[in-house]
Amino acid sequence: MFRQKNGNFLDNEFKIDEKLVKEYKLSQTDLLGDSFQKRANVRDCRGRLSTLITKLENYDFLDV
C-alpha cells in the first residue's frame, strides 16, 4: 500500500498493475530469444513502469 508523504493514502488512479509487472518479468526472461518483437515488448513495459514510478514518487510504501 502506498501513502502520500503528506499522509493521504493512494488514490485508485495509481492502482498497481500486477499484470504489467508479470509481463515485465516474462519479457526480461524472453530477451534471451533476442527478437525485435520481444525487445519492443520490453521497451513498452519499461515505459509504462517508468510512468508509474514517476507518478508514485510522492508516495511512501507501507508494508501492511
PDB file of N, H, CA, C and O in Angstrom:
ATOM      1  N   MET A   1       0.844  -1.162   0.000  1.00  0.00           N
ATOM      2  CA  MET A   1       0.000   0.000   0.000  1.00  0.00           C
ATOM      3  C   MET A   1       0.896   1.234   0.000  1.00  0.00           C
ATOM      4  O   MET A   1       1.929   1.270   0.669  1.00  0.00           O
ATOM      5  N   PHE A   2       0.488   2.223  -0.747  1.00  0.00           N
ATOM      6  H   PHE A   2      -0.351   2.193  -1.291  1.00  0.00           H
ATOM      7  CA  PHE A   2       1.253   3.457  -0.808  1.00  0.00           C
ATOM      8  C   PHE A   2       0.512   4.574  -0.085  1.00  0.00           C
ATOM      9  O   PHE A   2      -0.714   4.665  -0.137  1.00  0.00           O
ATOM     10  N   ARG A   3       1.283   5.420   0.591  1.00  0.00           N
ATOM     11  H   ARG A   3       2.280   5.346   0.633  1.00  0.00           H
ATOM     12  CA  ARG A   3       0.722   6.564   1.286  1.00  0.00           C
ATOM     13  C   ARG A   3       1.515   7.784   0.856  1.00  0.00           C
ATOM     14  O   ARG A   3       2.745   7.763   0.827  1.00  0.00           O
ATOM     15  N   GLN A   4       0.795   8.849   0.521  1.00  0.00           N
ATOM     16  H   GLN A   4      -0.205   8.866   0.545  1.00  0.00           H
ATOM     17  CA  GLN A   4       1.457  10.073   0.109  1.00  0.00           C
ATOM     18  C   GLN A   4       2.245  10.639   1.282  1.00  0.00           C
ATOM     19  O   GLN A   4       1.848  10.472   2.435  1.00  0.00           O
ATOM     20  N   LYS A   5       3.347  11.300   0.999  1.00  0.00           N
ATOM     21  H   LYS A   5       3.670  11.435   0.062  1.00  0.00           H
ATOM     22  CA  LYS A   5       4.220  11.799   2.057  1.00  0.00           C
ATOM     23  C   LYS A   5       3.520  12.779   2.984  1.00  0.00           C
ATOM     24  O   LYS A   5       3.954  12.972   4.119  1.00  0.00           O
ATOM     25  N   ASN A   6       2.431  13.407   2.512  1.00  0.00           N
ATOM     26  H   ASN A   6       2.078  13.250   1.590  1.00  0.00           H
ATOM     27  CA  ASN A   6       1.691  14.323   3.376  1.00  0.00           C
ATOM     28  C   ASN A   6       0.653  13.589   4.224  1.00  0.00           C
ATOM     29  O   ASN A   6      -0.079  14.227   4.981  1.00  0.00           O
ATOM     30  N   GLY A   7       0.574  12.257   4.112  1.00  0.00           N
ATOM     31  H   GLY A   7       1.168  11.738   3.497  1.00  0.00           H
ATOM     32  CA  GLY A   7      -0.305  11.461   4.962  1.00  0.00           C
ATOM     33  C   GLY A   7      -1.513  10.868   4.271  1.00  0.00           C
ATOM     34  O   GLY A   7      -2.144   9.965   4.822  1.00  0.00           O
ATOM     35  N   ASN A   8      -1.864  11.348   3.070  1.00  0.00           N
ATOM     36  H   ASN A   8      -1.352  12.082   2.623  1.00  0.00           H
ATOM     37  CA  ASN A   8      -3.018  10.801   2.361  1.00  0.00           C
ATOM     38  C   ASN A   8      -2.671   9.455   1.739  1.00  0.00           C
ATOM     39  O   ASN A   8      -1.545   9.240   1.291  1.00  0.00           O
ATOM     40  N   PHE A   9      -3.641   8.555   1.714  1.00  0.00           N
ATOM     41  H   PHE A   9      -4.556   8.730   2.078  1.00  0.00           H
ATOM     42  CA  PHE A   9      -3.406   7.250   1.108  1.00  0.00           C
ATOM     43  C   PHE A   9      -3.567   7.315  -0.398  1.00  0.00           C
ATOM     44  O   PHE A   9      -4.150   8.254  -0.939  1.00  0.00           O
ATOM     45  N   LEU A  10      -3.048   6.319  -1.050  1.00  0.00           N
ATOM     46  H   LEU A  10      -2.575   5.556  -0.611  1.00  0.00           H
ATOM     47  CA  LEU A  10      -3.009   6.226  -2.504  1.00  0.00           C
ATOM     48  C   LEU A  10      -4.410   6.228  -3.104  1.00  0.00           C
ATOM     49  O   LEU A  10      -5.301   5.530  -2.621  1.00  0.00           O
ATOM     50  N   ASP A  11      -4.598   7.017  -4.160  1.00  0.00           N
ATOM     51  H   ASP A  11      -3.874   7.584  -4.552  1.00  0.00           H
ATOM     52  CA  ASP A  11      -5.864   7.054  -4.883  1.00  0.00           C
ATOM     53  C   ASP A  11      -5.971   5.829  -5.784  1.00  0.00           C
ATOM     54  O   ASP A  11      -4.979   5.152  -6.055  1.00  0.00           O
ATOM     55  N   ASN A  12      -7.187   5.557  -6.240  1.00  0.00           N
ATOM     56  H   ASN A  12      -7.992   6.107  -6.020  1.00  0.00           H
ATOM     57  CA  ASN A  12      -7.405   4.419  -7.142  1.00  0.00           C
ATOM     58  C   ASN A  12      -6.707   4.603  -8.484  1.00  0.00           C
ATOM     59  O   ASN A  12      -6.426   3.619  -9.168  1.00  0.00           O
ATOM     60  N   GLU A  13      -6.421   5.849  -8.875  1.00  0.00           N
ATOM     61  H   GLU A  13      -6.649   6.648  -8.319  1.00  0.00           H
ATOM     62  CA  GLU A  13      -5.785   6.081 -10.170  1.00  0.00           C
ATOM     63  C   GLU A  13      -4.373   5.502 -10.235  1.00  0.00           C
ATOM     64  O   GLU A  13      -3.832   5.314 -11.325  1.00  0.00           O
ATOM     65  N   PHE A  14      -3.777   5.221  -9.086  1.00  0.00           N
ATOM     66  H   PHE A  14      -4.216   5.374  -8.201  1.00  0.00           H
ATOM     67  CA  PHE A  14      -2.423   4.679  -9.046  1.00  0.00           C
ATOM     68  C   PHE A  14      -2.421   3.191  -8.717  1.00  0.00           C
ATOM     69  O   PHE A  14      -1.428   2.671  -8.208  1.00  0.00           O
ATOM     70  N   LYS A  15      -3.508   2.510  -8.997  1.00  0.00           N
ATOM     71  H   LYS A  15      -4.315   2.932  -9.410  1.00  0.00           H
ATOM     72  CA  LYS A  15      -3.595   1.082  -8.696  1.00  0.00           C
ATOM     73  C   LYS A  15      -2.439   0.350  -9.385  1.00  0.00           C
ATOM     74  O   LYS A  15      -2.208   0.529 -10.581  1.00  0.00           O
ATOM     75  N   ILE A  16      -1.730  -0.461  -8.635  1.00  0.00           N
ATOM     76  H   ILE A  16      -1.917  -0.606  -7.664  1.00  0.00           H
ATOM     77  CA  ILE A  16      -0.585  -1.191  -9.168  1.00  0.00           C
ATOM     78  C   ILE A  16      -1.091  -2.281 -10.116  1.00  0.00           C
ATOM     79  O   ILE A  16      -1.941  -3.094  -9.752  1.00  0.00           O
ATOM     80  N   ASP A  17      -0.563  -2.279 -11.309  1.00  0.00           N
ATOM     81  H   ASP A  17       0.127  -1.618 -11.604  1.00  0.00           H
ATOM     82  CA  ASP A  17      -0.982  -3.230 -12.332  1.00  0.00           C
ATOM     83  C   ASP A  17      -0.106  -4.478 -12.234  1.00  0.00           C
ATOM     84  O   ASP A  17       0.998  -4.520 -12.778  1.00  0.00           O
ATOM     85  N   GLU A  18      -0.616  -5.493 -11.530  1.00  0.00           N
ATOM     86  H   GLU A  18      -1.512  -5.458 -11.089  1.00  0.00           H
ATOM     87  CA  GLU A  18       0.162  -6.718 -11.341  1.00  0.00           C
ATOM     88  C   GLU A  18       0.432  -7.416 -12.668  1.00  0.00           C
ATOM     89  O   GLU A  18       1.473  -8.049 -12.842  1.00  0.00           O
ATOM     90  N   LYS A  19      -0.506  -7.300 -13.599  1.00  0.00           N
ATOM     91  H   LYS A  19      -1.352  -6.786 -13.457  1.00  0.00           H
ATOM     92  CA  LYS A  19      -0.314  -7.909 -14.916  1.00  0.00           C
ATOM     93  C   LYS A  19       0.898  -7.274 -15.611  1.00  0.00           C
ATOM     94  O   LYS A  19       1.678  -7.966 -16.265  1.00  0.00           O
ATOM     95  N   LEU A  20       1.044  -5.959 -15.463  1.00  0.00           N
ATOM     96  H   LEU A  20       0.410  -5.397 -14.932  1.00  0.00           H
ATOM     97  CA  LEU A  20       2.178  -5.264 -16.063  1.00  0.00           C
ATOM     98  C   LEU A  20       3.492  -5.747 -15.466  1.00  0.00           C
ATOM     99  O   LEU A  20       4.467  -5.946 -16.190  1.00  0.00           O
ATOM    100  N   VAL A  21       3.524  -5.935 -14.161  1.00  0.00           N
ATOM    101  H   VAL A  21       2.732  -5.773 -13.572  1.00  0.00           H
ATOM    102  CA  VAL A  21       4.738  -6.409 -13.502  1.00  0.00           C
ATOM    103  C   VAL A  21       5.084  -7.815 -13.981  1.00  0.00           C
ATOM    104  O   VAL A  21       6.250  -8.104 -14.252  1.00  0.00           O
ATOM    105  N   LYS A  22       4.083  -8.696 -14.090  1.00  0.00           N
ATOM    106  H   LYS A  22       3.136  -8.461 -13.870  1.00  0.00           H
ATOM    107  CA  LYS A  22       4.322 -10.056 -14.586  1.00  0.00           C
ATOM    108  C   LYS A  22       4.818 -10.026 -16.031  1.00  0.00           C
ATOM    109  O   LYS A  22       5.736 -10.759 -16.398  1.00  0.00           O
ATOM    110  N   GLU A  23       4.188  -9.155 -16.857  1.00  0.00           N
ATOM    111  H   GLU A  23       3.442  -8.560 -16.559  1.00  0.00           H
ATOM    112  CA  GLU A  23       4.610  -9.011 -18.250  1.00  0.00           C
ATOM    113  C   GLU A  23       6.079  -8.610 -18.328  1.00  0.00           C
ATOM    114  O   GLU A  23       6.841  -9.132 -19.141  1.00  0.00           O
ATOM    115  N   TYR A  24       6.457  -7.673 -17.466  1.00  0.00           N
ATOM    116  H   TYR A  24       5.838  -7.249 -16.806  1.00  0.00           H
ATOM    117  CA  TYR A  24       7.840  -7.192 -17.467  1.00  0.00           C
ATOM    118  C   TYR A  24       8.799  -8.314 -17.098  1.00  0.00           C
ATOM    119  O   TYR A  24       9.836  -8.481 -17.740  1.00  0.00           O
ATOM    120  N   LYS A  25       8.460  -9.084 -16.069  1.00  0.00           N
ATOM    121  H   LYS A  25       7.617  -8.949 -15.547  1.00  0.00           H
ATOM    122  CA  LYS A  25       9.328 -10.193 -15.658  1.00  0.00           C
ATOM    123  C   LYS A  25       9.477 -11.212 -16.782  1.00  0.00           C
ATOM    124  O   LYS A  25      10.580 -11.681 -17.062  1.00  0.00           O
ATOM    125  N   LEU A  26       8.353 -11.553 -17.427  1.00  0.00           N
ATOM    126  H   LEU A  26       7.457 -11.172 -17.199  1.00  0.00           H
ATOM    127  CA  LEU A  26       8.410 -12.503 -18.540  1.00  0.00           C
ATOM    128  C   LEU A  26       9.227 -11.946 -19.699  1.00  0.00           C
ATOM    129  O   LEU A  26       9.993 -12.670 -20.334  1.00  0.00           O
ATOM    130  N   SER A  27       9.058 -10.666 -19.965  1.00  0.00           N
ATOM    131  H   SER A  27       8.436 -10.078 -19.449  1.00  0.00           H
ATOM    132  CA  SER A  27       9.782 -10.071 -21.083  1.00  0.00           C
ATOM    133  C   SER A  27      11.287 -10.077 -20.829  1.00  0.00           C
ATOM    134  O   SER A  27      12.074 -10.202 -21.767  1.00  0.00           O
ATOM    135  N   GLN A  28      11.686  -9.943 -19.576  1.00  0.00           N
ATOM    136  H   GLN A  28      11.046  -9.841 -18.814  1.00  0.00           H
ATOM    137  CA  GLN A  28      13.110  -9.970 -19.258  1.00  0.00           C
ATOM    138  C   GLN A  28      13.699 -11.356 -19.515  1.00  0.00           C
ATOM    139  O   GLN A  28      14.816 -11.472 -20.019  1.00  0.00           O
ATOM    140  N   THR A  29      12.955 -12.404 -19.170  1.00  0.00           N
ATOM    141  H   THR A  29      12.048 -12.310 -18.760  1.00  0.00           H
ATOM    142  CA  THR A  29      13.459 -13.755 -19.416  1.00  0.00           C
ATOM    143  C   THR A  29      13.431 -14.089 -20.905  1.00  0.00           C
ATOM    144  O   THR A  29      14.244 -14.884 -21.376  1.00  0.00           O
ATOM    145  N   ASP A  30      12.504 -13.490 -21.644  1.00  0.00           N
ATOM    146  H   ASP A  30      11.843 -12.844 -21.261  1.00  0.00           H
ATOM    147  CA  ASP A  30      12.404 -13.741 -23.079  1.00  0.00           C
ATOM    148  C   ASP A  30      13.492 -13.047 -23.886  1.00  0.00           C
ATOM    149  O   ASP A  30      13.672 -13.347 -25.067  1.00  0.00           O
ATOM    150  N   LEU A  31      14.212 -12.133 -23.274  1.00  0.00           N
ATOM    151  H   LEU A  31      14.066 -11.889 -22.315  1.00  0.00           H
ATOM    152  CA  LEU A  31      15.252 -11.417 -24.014  1.00  0.00           C
ATOM    153  C   LEU A  31      16.328 -12.353 -24.534  1.00  0.00           C
ATOM    154  O   LEU A  31      17.038 -12.026 -25.485  1.00  0.00           O
ATOM    155  N   LEU A  32      16.447 -13.507 -23.916  1.00  0.00           N
ATOM    156  H   LEU A  32      15.870 -13.773 -23.143  1.00  0.00           H
ATOM    157  CA  LEU A  32      17.442 -14.471 -24.375  1.00  0.00           C
ATOM    158  C   LEU A  32      17.145 -14.928 -25.794  1.00  0.00           C
ATOM    159  O   LEU A  32      18.055 -15.311 -26.528  1.00  0.00           O
ATOM    160  N   GLY A  33      15.877 -14.889 -26.182  1.00  0.00           N
ATOM    161  H   GLY A  33      15.137 -14.577 -25.586  1.00  0.00           H
ATOM    162  CA  GLY A  33      15.477 -15.281 -27.527  1.00  0.00           C
ATOM    163  C   GLY A  33      15.714 -14.193 -28.559  1.00  0.00           C
ATOM    164  O   GLY A  33      15.428 -14.401 -29.738  1.00  0.00           O
ATOM    165  N   ASP A  34      16.220 -13.058 -28.159  1.00  0.00           N
ATOM    166  H   ASP A  34      16.453 -12.889 -27.201  1.00  0.00           H
ATOM    167  CA  ASP A  34      16.608 -11.919 -28.988  1.00  0.00           C
ATOM    168  C   ASP A  34      15.833 -11.775 -30.287  1.00  0.00           C
ATOM    169  O   ASP A  34      16.330 -12.145 -31.350  1.00  0.00           O
ATOM    170  N   SER A  35      14.640 -11.249 -30.213  1.00  0.00           N
ATOM    171  H   SER A  35      14.236 -10.948 -29.349  1.00  0.00           H
ATOM    172  CA  SER A  35      13.887 -10.925 -31.415  1.00  0.00           C
ATOM    173  C   SER A  35      13.399  -9.486 -31.310  1.00  0.00           C
ATOM    174  O   SER A  35      13.289  -8.939 -30.212  1.00  0.00           O
ATOM    175  N   PHE A  36      13.114  -8.889 -32.432  1.00  0.00           N
ATOM    176  H   PHE A  36      13.204  -9.334 -33.323  1.00  0.00           H
ATOM    177  CA  PHE A  36      12.673  -7.495 -32.450  1.00  0.00           C
ATOM    178  C   PHE A  36      11.400  -7.317 -31.640  1.00  0.00           C
ATOM    179  O   PHE A  36      11.295  -6.370 -30.860  1.00  0.00           O
ATOM    180  N   GLN A  37      10.430  -8.209 -31.809  1.00  0.00           N
ATOM    181  H   GLN A  37      10.515  -8.978 -32.443  1.00  0.00           H
ATOM    182  CA  GLN A  37       9.149  -8.082 -31.101  1.00  0.00           C
ATOM    183  C   GLN A  37       9.349  -8.164 -29.593  1.00  0.00           C
ATOM    184  O   GLN A  37       8.728  -7.412 -28.842  1.00  0.00           O
ATOM    185  N   LYS A  38      10.201  -9.063 -29.150  1.00  0.00           N
ATOM    186  H   LYS A  38      10.706  -9.675 -29.760  1.00  0.00           H
ATOM    187  CA  LYS A  38      10.451  -9.194 -27.712  1.00  0.00           C
ATOM    188  C   LYS A  38      11.106  -7.935 -27.157  1.00  0.00           C
ATOM    189  O   LYS A  38      10.751  -7.475 -26.071  1.00  0.00           O
ATOM    190  N   ARG A  39      12.051  -7.383 -27.889  1.00  0.00           N
ATOM    191  H   ARG A  39      12.339  -7.756 -28.770  1.00  0.00           H
ATOM    192  CA  ARG A  39      12.691  -6.140 -27.427  1.00  0.00           C
ATOM    193  C   ARG A  39      11.687  -4.998 -27.403  1.00  0.00           C
ATOM    194  O   ARG A  39      11.734  -4.150 -26.512  1.00  0.00           O
ATOM    195  N   ALA A  40      10.780  -4.969 -28.373  1.00  0.00           N
ATOM    196  H   ALA A  40      10.742  -5.658 -29.096  1.00  0.00           H
ATOM    197  CA  ALA A  40       9.746  -3.934 -28.404  1.00  0.00           C
ATOM    198  C   ALA A  40       8.808  -4.080 -27.205  1.00  0.00           C
ATOM    199  O   ALA A  40       8.395  -3.083 -26.612  1.00  0.00           O
ATOM    200  N   ASN A  41       8.472  -5.326 -26.847  1.00  0.00           N
ATOM    201  H   ASN A  41       8.807  -6.136 -27.328  1.00  0.00           H
ATOM    202  CA  ASN A  41       7.616  -5.557 -25.680  1.00  0.00           C
ATOM    203  C   ASN A  41       8.300  -5.089 -24.401  1.00  0.00           C
ATOM    204  O   ASN A  41       7.663  -4.486 -23.538  1.00  0.00           O
ATOM    205  N   VAL A  42       9.581  -5.362 -24.281  1.00  0.00           N
ATOM    206  H   VAL A  42      10.099  -5.852 -24.982  1.00  0.00           H
ATOM    207  CA  VAL A  42      10.341  -4.929 -23.103  1.00  0.00           C
ATOM    208  C   VAL A  42      10.359  -3.405 -23.036  1.00  0.00           C
ATOM    209  O   VAL A  42      10.149  -2.820 -21.974  1.00  0.00           O
ATOM    210  N   ARG A  43      10.609  -2.774 -24.166  1.00  0.00           N
ATOM    211  H   ARG A  43      10.780  -3.250 -25.029  1.00  0.00           H
ATOM    212  CA  ARG A  43      10.653  -1.313 -24.206  1.00  0.00           C
ATOM    213  C   ARG A  43       9.305  -0.725 -23.790  1.00  0.00           C
ATOM    214  O   ARG A  43       9.259   0.264 -23.058  1.00  0.00           O
ATOM    215  N   ASP A  44       8.215  -1.325 -24.250  1.00  0.00           N
ATOM    216  H   ASP A  44       8.252  -2.129 -24.845  1.00  0.00           H
ATOM    217  CA  ASP A  44       6.877  -0.859 -23.894  1.00  0.00           C
ATOM    218  C   ASP A  44       6.624  -1.019 -22.393  1.00  0.00           C
ATOM    219  O   ASP A  44       6.129  -0.098 -21.743  1.00  0.00           O
ATOM    220  N   CYS A  45       6.962  -2.180 -21.852  1.00  0.00           N
ATOM    221  H   CYS A  45       7.364  -2.927 -22.380  1.00  0.00           H
ATOM    222  CA  CYS A  45       6.770  -2.427 -20.412  1.00  0.00           C
ATOM    223  C   CYS A  45       7.605  -1.465 -19.576  1.00  0.00           C
ATOM    224  O   CYS A  45       7.127  -0.930 -18.576  1.00  0.00           O
ATOM    225  N   ARG A  46       8.840  -1.248 -19.980  1.00  0.00           N
ATOM    226  H   ARG A  46       9.228  -1.684 -20.793  1.00  0.00           H
ATOM    227  CA  ARG A  46       9.707  -0.325 -19.235  1.00  0.00           C
ATOM    228  C   ARG A  46       9.136   1.085 -19.249  1.00  0.00           C
ATOM    229  O   ARG A  46       9.193   1.792 -18.243  1.00  0.00           O
ATOM    230  N   GLY A  47       8.595   1.486 -20.371  1.00  0.00           N
ATOM    231  H   GLY A  47       8.549   0.912 -21.188  1.00  0.00           H
ATOM    232  CA  GLY A  47       7.993   2.817 -20.467  1.00  0.00           C
ATOM    233  C   GLY A  47       6.803   2.965 -19.542  1.00  0.00           C
ATOM    234  O   GLY A  47       6.668   3.977 -18.854  1.00  0.00           O
ATOM    235  N   ARG A  48       5.932   1.951 -19.521  1.00  0.00           N
ATOM    236  H   ARG A  48       6.041   1.129 -20.079  1.00  0.00           H
ATOM    237  CA  ARG A  48       4.756   2.014 -18.647  1.00  0.00           C
ATOM    238  C   ARG A  48       5.155   1.955 -17.182  1.00  0.00           C
ATOM    239  O   ARG A  48       4.564   2.653 -16.357  1.00  0.00           O
ATOM    240  N   LEU A  49       6.149   1.134 -16.839  1.00  0.00           N
ATOM    241  H   LEU A  49       6.629   0.568 -17.509  1.00  0.00           H
ATOM    242  CA  LEU A  49       6.618   1.076 -15.449  1.00  0.00           C
ATOM    243  C   LEU A  49       7.276   2.393 -15.042  1.00  0.00           C
ATOM    244  O   LEU A  49       7.107   2.850 -13.912  1.00  0.00           O
ATOM    245  N   SER A  50       8.009   2.989 -15.940  1.00  0.00           N
ATOM    246  H   SER A  50       8.147   2.617 -16.858  1.00  0.00           H
ATOM    247  CA  SER A  50       8.650   4.269 -15.651  1.00  0.00           C
ATOM    248  C   SER A  50       7.605   5.342 -15.365  1.00  0.00           C
ATOM    249  O   SER A  50       7.780   6.156 -14.458  1.00  0.00           O
ATOM    250  N   THR A  51       6.528   5.344 -16.132  1.00  0.00           N
ATOM    251  H   THR A  51       6.387   4.683 -16.869  1.00  0.00           H
ATOM    252  CA  THR A  51       5.438   6.290 -15.906  1.00  0.00           C
ATOM    253  C   THR A  51       4.817   6.075 -14.539  1.00  0.00           C
ATOM    254  O   THR A  51       4.547   7.036 -13.819  1.00  0.00           O
ATOM    255  N   LEU A  52       4.588   4.819 -14.176  1.00  0.00           N
ATOM    256  H   LEU A  52       4.808   4.038 -14.761  1.00  0.00           H
ATOM    257  CA  LEU A  52       4.013   4.504 -12.870  1.00  0.00           C
ATOM    258  C   LEU A  52       4.948   4.943 -11.747  1.00  0.00           C
ATOM    259  O   LEU A  52       4.500   5.517 -10.755  1.00  0.00           O
ATOM    260  N   ILE A  53       6.233   4.677 -11.898  1.00  0.00           N
ATOM    261  H   ILE A  53       6.597   4.211 -12.704  1.00  0.00           H
ATOM    262  CA  ILE A  53       7.213   5.063 -10.877  1.00  0.00           C
ATOM    263  C   ILE A  53       7.241   6.578 -10.714  1.00  0.00           C
ATOM    264  O   ILE A  53       7.324   7.081  -9.593  1.00  0.00           O
ATOM    265  N   THR A  54       7.174   7.304 -11.825  1.00  0.00           N
ATOM    266  H   THR A  54       7.106   6.895 -12.735  1.00  0.00           H
ATOM    267  CA  THR A  54       7.163   8.763 -11.760  1.00  0.00           C
ATOM    268  C   THR A  54       5.952   9.260 -10.986  1.00  0.00           C
ATOM    269  O   THR A  54       6.064  10.185 -10.181  1.00  0.00           O
ATOM    270  N   LYS A  55       4.794   8.651 -11.225  1.00  0.00           N
ATOM    271  H   LYS A  55       4.702   7.900 -11.879  1.00  0.00           H
ATOM    272  CA  LYS A  55       3.577   9.054 -10.514  1.00  0.00           C
ATOM    273  C   LYS A  55       3.673   8.749  -9.021  1.00  0.00           C
ATOM    274  O   LYS A  55       3.081   9.456  -8.206  1.00  0.00           O
ATOM    275  N   LEU A  56       4.413   7.704  -8.659  1.00  0.00           N
ATOM    276  H   LEU A  56       4.894   7.130  -9.322  1.00  0.00           H
ATOM    277  CA  LEU A  56       4.490   7.278  -7.260  1.00  0.00           C
ATOM    278  C   LEU A  56       5.621   7.945  -6.475  1.00  0.00           C
ATOM    279  O   LEU A  56       5.821   7.630  -5.302  1.00  0.00           O
ATOM    280  N   GLU A  57       6.353   8.848  -7.095  1.00  0.00           N
ATOM    281  H   GLU A  57       6.191   9.104  -8.048  1.00  0.00           H
ATOM    282  CA  GLU A  57       7.484   9.473  -6.406  1.00  0.00           C
ATOM    283  C   GLU A  57       7.076  10.211  -5.136  1.00  0.00           C
ATOM    284  O   GLU A  57       7.879  10.336  -4.211  1.00  0.00           O
ATOM    285  N   ASN A  58       5.840  10.701  -5.078  1.00  0.00           N
ATOM    286  H   ASN A  58       5.187  10.599  -5.829  1.00  0.00           H
ATOM    287  CA  ASN A  58       5.384  11.450  -3.907  1.00  0.00           C
ATOM    288  C   ASN A  58       4.738  10.558  -2.862  1.00  0.00           C
ATOM    289  O   ASN A  58       4.074  11.054  -1.952  1.00  0.00           O
ATOM    290  N   TYR A  59       4.921   9.261  -2.978  1.00  0.00           N
ATOM    291  H   TYR A  59       5.461   8.858  -3.718  1.00  0.00           H
ATOM    292  CA  TYR A  59       4.298   8.318  -2.057  1.00  0.00           C
ATOM    293  C   TYR A  59       5.363   7.489  -1.348  1.00  0.00           C
ATOM    294  O   TYR A  59       6.427   7.221  -1.906  1.00  0.00           O
ATOM    295  N   ASP A  60       5.070   7.087  -0.119  1.00  0.00           N
ATOM    296  H   ASP A  60       4.205   7.304   0.335  1.00  0.00           H
ATOM    297  CA  ASP A  60       5.916   6.173   0.643  1.00  0.00           C
ATOM    298  C   ASP A  60       5.241   4.817   0.660  1.00  0.00           C
ATOM    299  O   ASP A  60       4.012   4.741   0.683  1.00  0.00           O
ATOM    300  N   PHE A  61       6.016   3.747   0.648  1.00  0.00           N
ATOM    301  H   PHE A  61       7.014   3.809   0.628  1.00  0.00           H
ATOM    302  CA  PHE A  61       5.468   2.396   0.688  1.00  0.00           C
ATOM    303  C   PHE A  61       5.257   1.974   2.135  1.00  0.00           C
ATOM    304  O   PHE A  61       6.161   2.096   2.962  1.00  0.00           O
ATOM    305  N   LEU A  62       4.055   1.473   2.439  1.00  0.00           N
ATOM    306  H   LEU A  62       3.321   1.374   1.767  1.00  0.00           H
ATOM    307  CA  LEU A  62       3.741   0.966   3.776  1.00  0.00           C
ATOM    308  C   LEU A  62       3.519  -0.528   3.674  1.00  0.00           C
ATOM    309  O   LEU A  62       2.644  -0.968   2.929  1.00  0.00           O
ATOM    310  N   ASP A  63       4.272  -1.302   4.385  1.00  0.00           N
ATOM    311  H   ASP A  63       4.983  -0.944   4.990  1.00  0.00           H
ATOM    312  CA  ASP A  63       4.101  -2.752   4.397  1.00  0.00           C
ATOM    313  C   ASP A  63       3.050  -3.083   5.445  1.00  0.00           C
ATOM    314  O   ASP A  63       3.299  -2.984   6.647  1.00  0.00           O
ATOM    315  N   VAL A  64       1.855  -3.484   4.967  1.00  0.00           N
ATOM    316  H   VAL A  64       1.653  -3.565   3.991  1.00  0.00           H
ATOM    317  CA  VAL A  64       0.753  -3.765   5.904  1.00  0.00           C
ATOM    318  C   VAL A  64       0.534  -5.230   6.090  1.00  0.00           C
ATOM    319  O   VAL A  64      -0.353  -5.631   6.844  1.00  0.00           O
TER     320      VAL A  64
END
